Amino acid sequence: LMIGTSSGCSCAIIGADGKLSGFDVDYMTKLATDLGLTPEITVVDFPGLLPGVVAGKFDLAGSGIVRSETRLKSTDFIMTGNYAVDGLGLLKRKGDTSITSWESVCGKKVGLNRGAAENGLAASLLPAGCLDNKTEYPNTTENVIDLKNKRTDAVINSFLTLGYMAAQDPAVELIPEPKSAYPFGLVVSKSNPELAAKVDELTKKYTADGTLDAIMKKYGVTIDWATIQN
């Protein structure tokens, strides 16, 4: 099973030893194994995931891919059902007192991940023009590097992703106010609806028997959804 993913979050992590892990990696590996297939995982920048599926490079792709309305309506690929829930996160440099809330990011230099569904969602939830001073990056790692080097003032992306980055790096900190809960799904080639159906069937099984919950907890994927602000 040819699988595509993107690193830089708890969904897909390349460790110091060069090994790949993460909740999406474990989840998709489990799917492949239970389908009787050998997982062959390739790491690319996030903007290359969906085109990789469309071009036939990947049978399956996952890296915190939001089940947005646009993607669900796409005729280029199939989005599977929800397997996890996330929210928008806001990351800043440690000790930066000029950013204390979502509203205080308006007018600041903000880093976004190119092609991420979070970008449009953030723009819709914040005042008009709030994110006009933005720079887009191919992945979260490069985005956070520029934040640390003071080329930007903040990063907006997945709360789970940025929470993972903050836990790994004392130079940055997460604003503890996730916004707007949204679901994740995997992406399957439109030419393989049978695979999409099998993924959904297995995902329901993993949800019922606790497999998915165990995978998520392994990587500290928890959010107090009472704090989500729409």
Secondary structure, DSSP 8 states (H G I E B T S, - for coil): -EEEE--SBTTBEE-TTS-EE-HHHHHHHHHHHHTT---EEEE--GGGHHHHHHTTS-SEE-SS-B--HHHHH-SSEEE----EEEEEEEEEETT-TT--SSGGGTTS-EEEETT-HHHHHHHHHS-TTTT-SEEEESSHHHHHHHHHTTS-SEEEEEHHHHHHHHHH-TTEEE-S--EEEEEE--EEETT-HHHHHHHHHHHHHHHHHTHHHHHHHHTT----GGG-B-
